[in-house]
Amino acid sequence: MSACEILFLHQNMPGQFRFLAATFAQSKQFSVGFMTRREGVDIERIRTFRYPSPSQERETSEALLAPVEKVVRFGRAVLEEGLKLRRDGYFPHLIVAHPGWGEALFLRDIWPKAKIITYGEYYYRAEGGDIGFDPLFPVTPQGLARSRMMNTHLALSHEQADAILSPTHWQADRHPEFLRPRIEVIFDGIDTGRVCPDPAARFALPDGRVLTRGDEVITYIARNLEPHRGFHVFMAALPALLAARPKAQVVIVGGEEVSYSPSPPPPFASWKDKLLAEVDLGEHAARVHFMGKLAYADYLALLRVSSAHLYLTFPFVLSWSCMEAMAAGCLMVASDTGPVREVIAHGENGLLFPFHDGDALVQTLCAALDDPERGAKLRAAARQTVVERYELRLCLAAQARLIERVLKG
């Protein structure tokens, strides 16, 4: 009997499907393909199909059509590549797709008989999410209209799906009622065997100094340093934090682009540049270390030497870094926002503070550092939360059961 064909689709291969695709590729019962625009990445035993990156040049003069124009170009690129594959006799039984960039718009038109699972990462709403959460970005009718248009490709893509995979209950609940019966909540999974505490860990700073668990190390990590991940709140509180912790080394990891937030106002090229121009670190500046983006092994080493880890986010997509920090046994000091409350309970496996309250950030973090016995309990509980609820093997098993049910109809 021929193998079951599964096609994964993500513009930044492998994205959220890195573990799932690799796992199915090891089974003789399945033949796995991956469609992406990303170059230079291949996975053993997976056929890679690449479509060309769509043009970013805007043609429409209607501002509200700009988000639609962008995603339709992604959808069309996948449509054209998919039709070529179909002409060559490629007919996947199942497609697992991230619809966030428009790639899943026309899948049902290419392969009408295929089963489809889409990834329900986020759905924009006028209330309860990132829109209107921070006064830095006031709500306007134009902004609300734009967010509605940013949902068009998500609604059209999810509407085609036999099932929708969402990583957290908070993210699943962002979706409209007509989609919710199709949603299965399963996190991507954390490899807790690899992401684990190590008392002997060492992390080298650019100046050659090596940090260990014997140092007081405060960590802040985000893909990019931007308001959606509370970077502006953290930076505003940083002078007071440094003054309160005279021995602390503050290590900041993240790029200078934007992933989710609007671009910083001119003349600043990044939110980092803007906030450094506004915040005076004074004599404490030498204890603040901007690392940019780290290799994964270095990132894990930093988590393992962390004395306290700060995680802030708008009501938005929960970061992998939050879960990995918990798995590494970090002392979590996090913003009291919806997605965070799903994984961190104040006083049980971490400490929460109001997102916009910089004074509370400093007080909460200092209290955590000043009570090592309580901190040790919170660290252990944070890791246990991930081991019990979000461990990779558990999540992969649940995802595999979902795929089996979808394939069986």
Beta strands, then each sheet from edge to edge (+ up, - down):
strand 1: 4-9
strand 2: 30-36
strand 3: 46-50
strand 4: 94-97
strand 5: 115-119
strand 6: 163-166
strand 7: 183-185
strand 8: 203-204
strand 9: 210-211
strand 10: 217-224
strand 11: 249-255
strand 12: 288-290
strand 13: 308-311
strand 14: 332-335
strand 15: 351-353
sheet 1: 3+ 2+ 1+ 4+ 5+ 6+ 7+
sheet 2: 8+ 9-
sheet 3: 12+ 11+ 10+ 13+ 14+ 15+
end
